[in-house]
Amino acid sequence: MTDDELSPEPRRDDQAARLRGGAEEQISALMEVTGGLASKVNTLARRLDTLDNSNSADTSDKADESHDQPAAWVVFTPPAAAEDRQHALEGHTPEWTLENFVAWFNATYLGLPGSPAIPIPGCWREHPGLAMEIGSLAYSWRRANIGPTANVRDAQYWHHTWRPGFTARLGNWVHPHCTDGRHRPTGAPTRPTRFAPATTSQDETPETKTGKEETS
């Protein structure tokens, strides 16, 4: 008999041991490769998160910057408004926006003598109908010319339709002397705006006033 025939079991055990060792080495190598890939994936994920956050911040900053920026066709510095970021913490009301718009309008849209393009009279607050028109005129101008809502077609439509219509109706609200700086009460009586600070006299009711007069 040969040696192989006398001792087959030890040789099979050796072969199985060699196979197990080879498999373990392959598994170990695969684990190293997998670990390296996982590390790279985590690094890339962190970089993507950083890029996303920075892009979001940039987008937010650009949105803030464009919020109250005049459009390219606005050749003069626009009137200051309570809605501007630089004035947001100053406690201004929309009435302040209208005051600035009136001053800007009078310095910009003054036409030839005798034309309808005349200044808005300084007594505009004392004519409720005129004050209401100025409110919509100012904010429609702002929407057409300032920030992300600015649109050149709306801006031109404002010049072509809304401004001429407004100036044509000025005579409906004020006395002719008002346009010369000599205010004359006419039309709807003057009353405080909703932005005016409340005072004792404004809060008093007719019954309260009558009671005070009887007491005095």
NORPELIN-V816023 format. One record per backbone hydrogen bond with DSSP energy under -0.5 kcal/mol. NH is the residue of the N-H (numbers start at 1). CO is the residue of the C=O. If there is no record, write none. Layout:
# NORPELIN-V816023
{{NH/CO} {NH/CO}}
This chain:
# NORPELIN-V816023
{{6/2} {7/3} {11/7} {12/8} {13/9} {14/10} {15/11} {16/12} {17/13} {18/14} {19/15} {20/16} {21/17} {22/18} {23/19} {24/20} {25/21} {26/22} {27/23} {28/24} {29/25} {30/26} {31/27} {32/28} {33/29} {34/30} {35/31} {36/32} {37/33} {38/34} {39/35} {40/36} {41/37} {42/38} {43/39} {44/40} {45/41} {46/42} {47/43} {48/44} {49/45} {50/46} {51/47} {52/48} {53/49} {54/50} {55/51} {56/52} {57/53} {58/54} {59/55} {60/56} {61/57} {62/58} {63/59} {64/60} {65/61} {66/62} {67/63} {67/64} {69/66} {71/145} {74/71} {75/73} {84/81} {87/84} {88/84} {88/85} {90/87} {92/87} {96/93} {97/93} {98/94} {99/95} {100/96} {101/97} {102/98} {103/99} {104/100} {105/101} {106/102} {107/103} {108/104} {108/105} {109/105} {111/109} {111/117} {115/112} {118/116} {124/121} {126/123} {127/124} {130/127} {131/127} {132/128} {133/129} {134/130} {135/131} {136/132} {137/133} {138/134} {139/135} {140/136} {141/137} {142/138} {143/139} {144/140} {145/141} {146/142} {147/69} {149/146} {150/147} {151/144} {155/151} {156/152} {157/153} {158/154} {159/155} {160/156} {161/157} {162/157} {163/158} {165/161} {166/162} {167/163} {168/164} {169/165} {169/166} {170/166} {170/167} {172/169} {173/169} {173/170} {174/170} {175/184} {178/175} {179/175} {179/176} {180/177} {181/178} {182/177} {183/181} {196/193} {203/199} {204/200} {209/205} {210/206} {211/207} {212/208} {213/209} {214/210} {215/211} {216/212}}
